[in-house]
Amino acid sequence: MTDEAQRGRFKQAAYAAASIWLLTSIFLVAADQQAVVTRFGKVVEPRVPPGIHLALPWPIERVTKLKVQQLRRLVVGGDLPDSVLGRAQPLASQFLTGDQNIINLRVAVQYSVGVPADYLYRAQDAEKATGAVVEAELARRIATRTVDAILTTEKAAIQDEVRAAAQKRINDYRAGVLLSTVNIESVTPPPEASDAFRDVASARADSVRIVNEAQGYANDLLPRARGEAQQMLEASSAYKQRKVNEAGGDASRFTQIEAEYSKAAAVTGDRLYVEAMEQILPRIRKLIVDKNGNLDLTIIRKSETAPPTATSKK
């Protein structure tokens, strides 16, 4: 092979190597990723969005890609494999409450990459830093509450407060982590006091149940009592109005009769007498005696067992 042929092959190899080297400057960022570009170890592009991009060939510039939309999970109060297998870590999960009681907590934290450059180069281990911050804020919140509040009503408030405070500290540290959720998975008393806590919880549940039953009974009884009272008031008001109307009608009728009586006393008196008899006589049995006084005594004896009888003479 001649020298000229060797030089030609060398040039082709050099061109191929140069082409491959130049191709390293083209990189693709997926839709769920962001990239960080460093030049000789210094960050020059802290956040490269998805798409096709150019950079100086390696090793001048290096490209590191991160899945920023992926949720990562860590456990405070024990390692993740231990929580999956059900193994407890008492020293890692024990917290001291505000009333000097010890409780065991396990908290699951979900987070994602917020600032890729900070996540890669600001913290040596962003996950451990995040776990330490969450644990510190959790201990701070537990220390201000009683064990009863933590076991019952304050769980949601503690989660929200810990997430907000831990996120603020992470931002101050520039760890590049974005907290998604802080979830208290379990709150249990120490094994030595579990029976006593169980009895207290049962008594508290009974108390709440009794109060709810009493409240339900009151809610049922009071509306019915109010309804009955209102009904009695309306009935008494209607009775009062009816009596007032009847009295007014009687008074008006008496006044009219008195005016007519003063005009014709005899005629009006006879008419009143006849009207009264029309109401009284149909209700009783009557025995009529002629003007001579003749009376069949057998009729009287038979009438002794009969209802009251009116007698009159012809």
Secondary structure, DSSP 4 states (H G I P E B T S, - for coil): --HHHHHHHHHHHHHHHHHHHHHTTEEEE-TTEEEEEEETTEEEEEEEPSEEEE-PTTTTEEEEEEETTPPEEEEESS-HHHHHHT---HHHHEEE-TTS-EEEEEEEEEEEES-HHHHHHT-S-HHHHHHHHHHHHHHHHHTTS-HHHHHTTSHHHHHHHHHHHHHHHHHHHT--EEEEEEEEEEEE--GGGHHHHHHHHHHHHHHHHHHHHHHHHHHHHHHHHHHHHHHHHHHHHHHHHHHHHHHHHHHHHHHHHHHHHHH-HHHHHHHHHHHHHHHHGGGSEEEEE-TT----HHHHHHHHTSSPEEEEE-
